[in-house]
Amino acid sequence: MPDPPQGTPTPWSYLFIRFLFKFVLKIFYGTIVVENVDLIPPRGTPCIVCANHSNSLTDALLLVTSIPYRKRNLLRLTAKATQFGKKTFTSWLIESAGTVPIKRRKDYGDGVVDNTNVMQHLMEALEFGDAVCLFPEGMSRYHPTIAPLKTGVARLVSDVLSRNRHNPDFEIDVLTCSITYMHRQHFRSDVLVTFHPPMKFTPKTNPELLDPVNYDEIRGLTAKLQQQLSSGTLDAPSWRLIRIAKLAASMYAPLGTTMSLGDYVRVVRTFLEAFKLAESPRVEPLSDGEAPEQVMREDRKIIELGNDLKEYQAQLSRWGIKDDRIRRPLRRRVVVYRICVRLVWSLFLFTISLPGLLLWLPIFLTTFIAVHQFKRTGPVWDTYDEIAQYKLTYGLVSFVCVYLAALLLTLPAVLLTAVGVPAAMWMSLRWTEDAVSAGRALVSLARLLWIGEPALRDVRARRAELHRRVMDLAVRTLGLPAEPETYFAEAGGTEKGRVRGRWASKAKYFSVRRRRKRDWNETLRLYDVDYPTDEH
């Protein structure tokens, strides 16, 4: 018997790019949590990796760096053909990684689009045991919802099985992956990458996918892929629903609850699905024992809660504070004391960060100018999905220039500079993160003094009623734990996005490795980042 395929050997350029962008992504994003790596099919198993596509080239880089080398030799990527053959760093990057160009009908107007050779190349790669990455939405989109999937993945599975129908045990896996960005384009935000159980297909067990195939089977498989992708991320028809779902989640599991990023996303998604279902027309039959009037009454309660949460969030946004400031009332002298502490701590951290921030300055200026120019090329929905890509590429190139310049200017002590410059830049970044957080808290506390106790007292009473209704929805309707702060402290695995160990969590405020975030929506900004309005 011939040896089973082991896939294409890993080219050095792929290893280099993987190492390079694993480093860059860990700098750009504060926390990258990868779930269910054990579900990735082993090396040599033909595998199609499918993911939602909301952040352009960054999605592909995340997948490449999230799949360990011990699992797969390489992940063969696909990209729109218009990105090939250009004299740009992005074009070189795509071509060096062994990416396969795919022609999109929208890029060629009335011209003929023929991907026959591309599909032939992908089928041969799969038969050789490679993993191929496809984004079945067809294009990157800055939208709150996953677009209806194209049928290309299902048709590729059918074609590969049909080509190997003589081998009934030939197996091809489809591995879906949900990518959830807290704020995809913002520096030091967080990302969740969740792999789902792979779908396995063989000519023996799936004869319905062999030629000639009923197209209903193709559509059915595509619908399963859509459901699996949606089940692991925030998929909503509007930004408004994501906002109120996140607010409901923060009221249910308040700031400081020890939750993993995965747990947090799943709690937000649970509330999101409840609000979506309540606003959607009922097309499926009701389950046994459910009276239509009872269901309609429950839907109205959820819709009313969503509207009240929206109004409450709008009030918080006008004041520029978070729900946690309303949840925990503070005496005026305590607020003043904390303002003084935050001011001293923020100034101290910014002061010790200054030498390293001077090295960061050319990088920040370069990326700011590049992104500012790019935003002017189109509307939010057509450009914001590529901002992270621009920041990553321009940030990387400018970092290399700063690093080489530092080495040239300190030639007598080049060995010391080679290590000292990256270390100084990293430590200044970490100090700046904590300084910005302290500054953000200072501004929020100052606003509490400006708002005044009478107005805060009224909002606290309003919040108490909202909290009661959120907990009723969470526990009685959605089946979430009644004591989230206790439950999530024990659940969710060891990766909490914070430093580990008793000493680190109790005694040591500062962690070199990463910031101990209390809020997964935090970014390196002095203000809270919001989503665009639904008009965009």
N, C-alpha and C positions, 0 to 999 in steps of 0.2 A: 504493500500500500504506500502511496506517496505520502510524504510528511504533510501534516496540516499546515495551512498558510500561517505565517507569522507577521504578515504586514510588511509594508515598505520600510527599509532601514531608515533610521532618523538622520536626516542631513544635518551637517554642522550649522548651516544657516538657520534652521528651525530651532535647534537647541539654543543658539545665540539669541535669537529673537524672543524665545520663550523666557530665557533668563533675564533679558533686558527689560521686558515689559512686566514681568512678575515684580521686578524691583520698582518700576515706574508706577504700576497700579497700587502697590502697597504704600507708596508715597502719596499718591493722589487721593485714594480712599482711606478713611480712617480705619475701617474694619471691613474685611472681606470674609464672610462666613460661607463655607462650602459644606452642604449637607449631603449625606448618602453617597459618599465616594465609593463605598463598597458595592453599590449597585451597577457601577460601570462595567460593561462586559470586558472580559480579559483580552489581552493582546492576541491577535489572530482571528478573532470573531468578527465577521462582517457587521458593521454597525453604522447606522445613520443617527447622528446626534441632531436633535431639533430643539430650538429655543425660541422664545419670544424675542422680538427685535425692536427695541426702543431706544438704542443708544449707538447706532451706526457701528463703526469699526470697533468700538470699545467692547461690544457684546462678544465679538469673535475673540478678541484678546483675552477677555475674562474666561472664556471656555478653554482656550489653549492653555492658560496658566492654571486652571482649576482641575484639569485631568492629569493625574500624576504620570510621570514617565514609566513607573512600574506597571501601570495599567495599559497604556497604549504607546506605541512608538511615536506617533504623531497624529494630529487631527487635521485631516485635509479640508481646507476651507474653500468656500465659494464666495464670490463677490461680483458686483455688477461690472460688466465688461468695460464701461466707460472709465473705470478707475485704473485701467492698465495702459502701459505704454507712455506714461507721462513722465516728465523730468521733475518729479516731486519725491519727497521723502516717503509720503504715504504710498505712492505707486511702487517705489522700490521695496518697501516693507511688505506689501501685499504679494508681489511677485516672488520675493525671496522666501516667503513662507510656503511656497508650493501651492498657492491659491489657484483655483480653477475659475476662469471668467465665464459668467452667465449673462447672456443678452436679455435685457428686459424690453418688452414691447413698447413701454412708455418712452424709452430712450431713443427709439428709432422712428417715431412718427408713423408714416405710412409704409416704411420700408419693411422688407422681409426679415423676420427674425427666425434663425435656424440654430437650435441648440442640440442638434442630433449628435455632433461629434463630442460635445461636452457630456451629454448623458452616456455616451459610449465609454468615455474616459472614466466617469464615475462608477459605472457598472464594473468595469475591469478592476478599478481600485478596490471595490467592495469584494469582489471574488478573490482578490489577493489577500484579503484579511484586514484591509484598512478601515479606519473610522472616517466618515465623511460628515461634515457639518453643513446643515441646510437651515435656512430661516424661512419656514413655510408661509409667513405673512407676506413675503415677496419683497418688502422694502422696509427700511427703518422708519418709525413713526413716533413723533412726540405727542402721543395721545394717551388718555387714561385707560383705554380699552384695547384689547388684542383684536386685530383685524381678522375678518374671516380668512381662514387658511386656504392657500392654494392647494391643489391636489397633487402637486409634483412629487411629494414624498411618497404618497400611497402608490402613485404610478411607477415610481422608481422601484419600490418593493416588489410590485407585480412583475415588472420587467426582469428584475434579477432572479426572482423565483422561476419565472417562465424559462429563462436561459439555462437554469439548472434543474429543470424538471426531471432529468434523467437520474439525478441524485436525490432521492426522497428525504434524506437526512440533512441536506444542505440547510444551514440556518443563517438567517439574517435578523439582527436585532434593531429595533428602533428605540433609542434612548431619548426621552424628552427631558428638558431642563428648563425650569422657570427661573428667570433672573428678575430680582426685585431691587430697584434702586430707591433708597430713601429720597435722595435728590440727585438725580443722575449727573448733572453738569457741575455740581458744586464741590469745591476742594474740601477734603477731609469728611465727606459724608460717608454713608455705609451702604454695603451691598450684600444681598443674600443670593446665593446660587444653590438651587435645590434640584438634585437629580431624582427622577421618579423611576419606579420599577420598569425595566425595559420590556417592550412587547417583542415576543419571539415568533418568527414565522419560518415555516418549512414547507416544501411542496407537499409533503405527506399530510400535515395538519391543516394546511390552508389551501386546498385545491380551488377554492372559490376565487383566489387571486391569480390563478394561472390563465394564460391566454387560451381562448377568448374570454375576457373578464366582463362581467356585468358591471356597468359603471356605478350602480348603486353600492357595490362593495367598496369601490374607491371612495365614494362620498362618505360611506359609513366609517371607514378607517380614518379619514380626515377629520370627521366629527369627534372620534375618540381622541385623536391627537390634540384637538382644540380643547376638549374637556380636561385633559391631563395637564396641559400647559396652564390653563386658567386656574386649576386647583391649587397651584403653588405660588401665585402672585396676586397682586391687587389689580383686578380687572373690572373696571367700572365704566358706565356710559358717560360719566361726567366727573370733573374734578371736584364738584360740590359734594358728591357722595363720598369721595375719598377723604375730603376734609372732615366731614361729620363722623365718618367711621373712625378716623384717627382720634378725634376729640372724645368719642364714646369710649374708645379703648383706653385713653389716658385717664378718664374718669373711673373706669372699671379697675384698671391696674395703674395706680397713680405713680407719679414721678418717683424714682428710687426703687421701684419693684425690681428685684433681681431676675430679669427675663433675658433669655437668649434672644438674638435678633430673629431667629426662626420662630420662636414662641410669639414674639411681638407681632410679626407679620401675620401669623395665623389668627391671632386674636383680632387684629384689625380686619382681616378678611372675613372673619365670622360675622362681625357687625356689618361689614359692607354687603355681604350676601343677604342679610336680613333686610337692609334698607332697599337693596335692588329688588328683591322679591316682592316687598310690600308695594313698590311703585310700578311693578310690571303687571300687565293684564294676565289673569289666570287662564292658561290654555290647557294645562294638564288636569285630569280628573282629581278630585280631592280624595285623600286617603280615608279608609274606613273610620267612621266615628266623627268625622269633621263636618260640621254643619256649615253651609255657605255663609250664613249670617255671622257665625263665630269667627270664621276666617277673615271676613271683611272687617269685622270689628277689630280684630288683632292687627290687620294691615293698617287701618286708620290710626290706631294707637302708635304704631311704629312710624308712620309718616308724620304725625304730629310731633313725635319726639325728635325726628330728624329736622323738622322746621324750627323747633325750639332750640335745638343744638346749633343750628346755623345762625340764629339770631344771637345766641350767647357767644358764639365764636366771633361774630362781627363786632360785638361790644368789646371783647378782649383785644381784638385787632386794633380797634380805635384807640384803646388805652395803651397798646403796646406791651401787654403782659400775658403770661401764660396762666392756664387754669390752676396750676399748682400754687400760685400766689394767692388765689382766692380760697383754695382748699385749706390752707394753713394760715389763719390770721395771726398777725404779729403786732405786738405793742409798738407804739411810735418810737420809744427809746431803743427797742431792739432793732427796729429798722434802721435808725440812725447809726447804731453801733455797727451793724453789718455793712452799711455803706462805707464806713471808715475802714473796716477790715478789708473789704473788697478793693477799695481804692489803693490802699497801701500794697496789698498783694499784687494787684494788676500792674502798678507802677514798677514794683520790684522785678516782676517777671519780664516786663517789656524792656527794662533796663539791661538785664543780663542777656536778653535775646538780641540786642542791637548789633553786636559784631557779626553774628550769623545772618541776621536779617539783611545786612548790607550785601552779603553774597546772594541772598534770595532776590534782591531788588531787581537786577536785570531780567531774571526769569519771570517775575510777576509782571513787569512792564511789557515784556515781549508777548506773553500770553494775553495780557489785557488788550493790547493794541490789535493783535491778530483776531481775537474773538470779537472785539468791537467792530472791526471791519467786516467780519463774516456775518454778524447779525444784521447788517444793513443790506445783505443780499436777498433777503426774503422774509416772510412772516414767521411768527413764533413756531407754528406747527410744522414748518418746512425746514427750519434751521436749528432749533434747540436740541434736536437729537444728535447733532454733530459737534456740539460745543465741547463735550468731554474729549472727543477725538482730537480737536484742535488744541485743547489745553495739554493733552498728553504729548502730542508730537512736538509742538512748539516748546513746551516745557522741557522735554528731553533734549532737544537740540541746543537750547539756550543753556541748560545745565552743563552739557559737555563743553560748550564754549567757556563758561565760567570756570569750570574745573581745569581745563587746559591753560587758561590764562593765569590761574592761581599757581599752577605748577611752573609756568615759564617765569613768573615774577619772583619765585622763591627757589630758583635753581640750586643754590647752595644747600638748602634744606628740603629738597624735593621729596625725600622719603617721608619726612615728617608731615609735609603738606598733603601728600597723597592720602594719608589716613586722617589727618587733622581737619581738612576742609569738609569732607562728608560728615564726620562726627560733629563738627561745629554747626553745620547746616541742620542736621537732624535734631540736635539738642535745642537749637533755637526754635525750630518748628514745634517741638513738644512744649517748650516754655511758652511760646506764643499761643498755642492752643489753650493752655490753662489761663493765660493772661486775658485772652479774648473772652473766655467763659466767665472769668471774674468781672470783666468789664460789662458783659451782657447782664450779669446778675446785679451789678451796681446800678445800671440804667433802669432795670426793672424795679428795684427797690425804691429808687428816687421817684419813679412814677406812682408808686403806692402813696407816697407823701403828697404828691401833687393831686391825686384823685380825691383823697380825703376819706375819713372814716364813714360818714353818712352814706355816700355812694357805694363804698365797699360793703357796708352792712346789707344794703338792699340786694346787691349782686350775690352775696353769700347765701342769702335766703333763697334766691332763685336757683343757685347752683345746688343747694341741698335737695331741692325738689327734683331737679334734673338728675342728680346722682341716684336718688331713690328709683326713678323710672329706668335709668340705665342698668342698675343692678337687677331690677325686676326682669328686664328684657334679657340680660346676660344669663342669669341663673335659671329663671323659670321657663323661658322660651328657647334660649340657645343652648342651654346645658353646660355653660361654662362654670368653673369652680367658684364656690361661694366666697372663698378666702384666697384671692389671687396672690396677695403678697406672701402668704405662707406656701401656697401650692407651687408657684413658679420659682421660689427659692430652692426647692428640692427637685424640680423637674427641669428638663431642657438640656441635660448633659453638662459637661464641664466648661464648654465654650460659652461664656456669658458676655464676651466682648469687653471684659475687664481683666485686671491683673489677677493672677491666681494665688492661692495660698492664704493661710490665716494671717501671717505677718503683712503680706501685701494688701489685703483687704481691710485690716483693722488699724494698722499702725502707720503705714507708709502712704502719704498723700500722693506723691508723684511717682509715676511709672515711666521708665525710659522707653519701654516697648510701645505702649499705646496709652491714649487718654482713657481714664475710667469714666465713660459717659453714663449719665443718669437718664439721658433722653436720646433715643435712637434717631430723632429728627435733627439733632445738632449738627451744624457745619461750622466752618471757620469764618463766621460772620458775627458782627456786633448786634445783629438783629435776627429775628426768627424768619426763616425762609418759608415762603408760601408757594402754592401752585399758581399757574396762570388762571385767569378767568375763563369760563367755558366759552366765551365769545371768541377766544383765540383758538 
